[in-house]
Amino acid sequence: MDVNAGAVAEVLRQHDFPILIHGHTHRPAHHRLDVDGRPCERWVLSDWRDSAPYLAWTGTELKARELR
């Protein structure tokens, strides 16, 4: 199951921030979306079973990383 696209858009609108990061919905991914003409991102992190996925800020962007 994945999150409701309308609910994601509403959270991004309410907080006036273009990035949403949340825990796993069994569909880890990096989604690029448009909310009211504004480019936004949704990062879905996986669970920690065989590895530990996380996001790292490089100073200019988020990068998916993994501890094994």
Beta strands, then each sheet from edge to edge (+ up, - down):
strand 1: 19-22
strand 2: 29-35
strand 3: 38-44
strand 4: 52-57
strand 5: 62-67
sheet 1: 1+ 3+ 2-
sheet 2: 4+ 5-
end
